[in-house]
């Protein structure tokens, strides 16, 4: 993961130095993530967090581009019981990832549609219930493989807005019961992210 980070820094520096002669463009993005975890028995995108980092876009032709990103994404799950219904339970799962999406993008006027895989590394994780920290929970997998689908809208010049849905393709850990099925082997992250992106320069050769 460190090698990927250093490569990204190098590519950013190279992009800024040669921007006038290339079809590459760098950018920064930041926003919020809303997430849930399939298989934790709690439904709803109730866990809010940060989603942001750097981007590097390579224009293939007038319609197609490929985008490489390095992001810090907060995922997890949250449940607050309803006292009116006799539910006093509380649960919070906090997962912090360093994530590297690789996206293929198709542009149609001010809209850009994107699809591609992502590779994540779990930096840290915490779980809480009504009694405080949960210390004996099933451990999480450090590596995550995901698939993202998104839509970007160009607000004004170099400023854009992105909606993106990301789902784990492989389980982030086993179910609490220990059960495993070939078609559904464990818990998975679901993330809806809403971000603003500022792109430096222009994709076209100046």
C-alpha positions in Angstrom: 0.0 0.0 0.0 2.9 2.4 0.7 4.2 1.7 -2.8 0.8 2.7 -4.3 0.8 5.9 -2.2 4.3 6.9 -3.4 3.4 6.1 -7.0 0.3 8.3 -6.7 2.4 11.2 -5.3 4.9 10.8 -8.2 2.1 10.8 -10.7 0.6 14.0 -9.2 3.9 15.8 -9.3 4.4 14.6 -12.9 1.0 15.8 -13.8 1.5 19.3 -12.5 4.9 19.6 -14.1 3.8 18.5 -17.6 0.1 19.5 -17.6 0.4 21.8 -20.7 1.6 18.9 -22.8 -0.5 16.0 -21.6 -4.0 14.7 -21.4 -3.9 14.1 -17.7 -5.5 16.1 -14.9 -5.3 15.9 -11.1 -7.9 16.8 -8.6 -9.0 16.7 -5.0 -12.3 15.6 -3.6 -14.1 15.7 -0.3 -17.6 14.9 1.1 -19.6 12.5 3.2 -20.1 8.7 3.2 -23.3 7.1 4.4 -22.9 3.4 5.0 -24.4 0.1 6.3 -23.1 -3.4 6.6 -24.9 -6.3 5.1 -25.3 -9.1 7.5 -25.1 -7.2 10.8 -29.0 -7.4 11.2 -29.3 -3.6 11.1 -30.7 -2.0 8.0 -30.3 1.6 6.8 -27.4 3.9 5.7 -27.2 5.4 9.2 -23.4 5.6 9.7 -22.0 8.9 8.5 -18.4 9.6 7.8 -15.8 11.4 5.7 -14.9 10.5 2.1 -12.1 12.3 0.3 -8.6 12.3 -1.2 -6.9 12.8 -4.5 -7.7 11.9 -8.1 -5.8 11.4 -11.3 -7.8 11.3 -14.6 -6.5 10.1 -18.0 -8.5 11.2 -21.0 -8.8 8.3 -23.5 -10.9 10.1 -26.2 -13.7 12.6 -26.4 -16.1 10.4 -24.4 -14.0 8.0 -22.4 -11.5 8.4 -19.5 -9.9 6.4 -16.8 -9.6 7.7 -13.2 -7.3 6.6 -10.4 -8.0 7.7 -6.9 -6.6 7.4 -3.4 -9.2 8.0 -0.7 -9.7 7.9 3.0 -13.2 6.5 3.6 -15.1 6.0 6.8 -17.5 3.1 6.7 -19.4 1.0 9.1 -22.9 0.6 10.7 -25.0 2.4 13.3 -28.2 1.6 15.1 -30.0 3.6 17.7 -33.1 2.0 19.3 -36.5 3.5 19.5 -37.6 3.9 23.2 -41.2 4.4 22.1 -41.1 0.8 20.7 -39.3 -0.6 23.6 -36.0 -0.9 21.8 -33.2 0.5 23.9 -30.4 -1.2 22.0 -27.4 0.6 20.5 -24.7 -0.5 18.1 -21.9 1.3 16.3 -19.3 -0.1 13.9 -16.5 2.2 12.8 -14.2 1.2 9.9 -11.6 3.5 8.4 -10.2 2.5 5.0 -7.5 3.7 2.7 -9.1 3.0 -0.7 -7.8 2.9 -4.3 -10.7 2.9 -6.9 -9.9 2.5 -10.6 -12.8 3.8 -12.6 -13.7 3.8 -16.3 -15.8 6.9 -17.1 -18.1 7.9 -20.0 -18.9 11.5 -20.5 -22.3 12.8 -21.8 -22.4 16.6 -21.8 -22.3 17.7 -18.1 -22.7 14.1 -16.8 -20.0 11.5 -16.4 -20.9 7.9 -15.6 -18.4 5.7 -13.9 -17.8 2.0 -13.1 -14.8 0.1 -11.7 -13.1 -1.9 -9.0 -11.6 -0.7 -5.8 -9.0 -2.0 -3.5 -9.0 -1.0 0.2 -6.9 -1.5 3.3 -8.5 -1.4 6.7 -6.5 1.1 8.9 -8.5 0.5 12.1 -11.8 -0.7 13.4 -14.0 -0.3 16.5 -17.3 -1.7 17.7 -19.6 -0.5 20.4 -22.9 -1.6 22.0 -25.0 -0.4 24.9 -22.2 -1.7 27.3 -19.3 0.1 25.6 -16.5 -1.3 23.5 -16.8 -4.8 22.1 -13.5 -6.5 22.5 -14.2 -10.1 21.5 -15.8 -9.4 18.1 -14.9 -11.5 15.0 -11.8 -9.8 13.4 -12.2 -7.9 10.1 -10.2 -8.7 7.0 -7.5 -6.1 6.4 -8.0 -6.1 2.6 -11.2 -5.2 0.8 -12.2 -5.7 -2.9 -15.1 -3.6 -4.0 -17.1 -2.4 -7.0 -18.2 1.2 -7.5 -20.9 2.8 -9.7 -21.3 6.5 -9.9 -22.6 9.6 -11.6 -20.7 13.0 -11.8 -22.3 16.3 -12.6 -20.2 19.3 -13.7 -21.5 22.2 -11.6 -19.2 25.0 -12.9 -15.9 24.8 -14.9 -13.6 22.6 -12.8 -16.1 22.0 -9.9 -18.1 18.8 -10.0 -20.4 16.8 -7.7 -20.3 13.0 -7.5 -22.8 10.4 -6.2 -21.2 7.0 -5.9 -22.4 3.6 -4.6 -19.7 1.1 -3.5 -20.2 -2.5 -2.4 -17.7 -5.1 -1.1 -17.3 -7.9 -3.6 -15.6 -10.1 -0.9 -16.7 -10.4 2.7 -15.1 -8.0 5.2 -15.4 -10.7 7.9 -17.4 -13.8 8.8 -20.9 -13.7 10.3 -21.2 -13.5 14.1 -22.8 -17.0 14.0 -19.8 -18.4 12.1 -22.1 -19.5 9.3 -20.8 -19.2 5.7 -22.6 -19.8 2.4 -20.9 -20.1 -1.0 -23.1 -17.3 -2.4 -23.0 -15.1 0.8 -19.9 -15.9 2.9 -20.0 -13.0 5.3 -20.6 -9.3 6.0 -20.1 -6.7 3.3 -19.8 -2.9 3.2 -22.4 -0.8 1.4 -21.5 2.8 0.9 -23.3 5.8 -0.6 -20.9 8.7 -1.0 -21.6 12.4 -1.9 -18.5 14.4 -2.8 -17.4 17.6 -4.4 -14.4 17.4 -6.8 -12.1 20.2 -7.9 -10.0 19.5 -11.0 -6.8 21.4 -11.7 -6.1 22.5 -15.3 -7.8 21.1 -18.3 -8.0 17.6 -19.8 -7.3 18.9 -23.3 -3.8 19.7 -24.5 -3.3 23.4 -24.1 
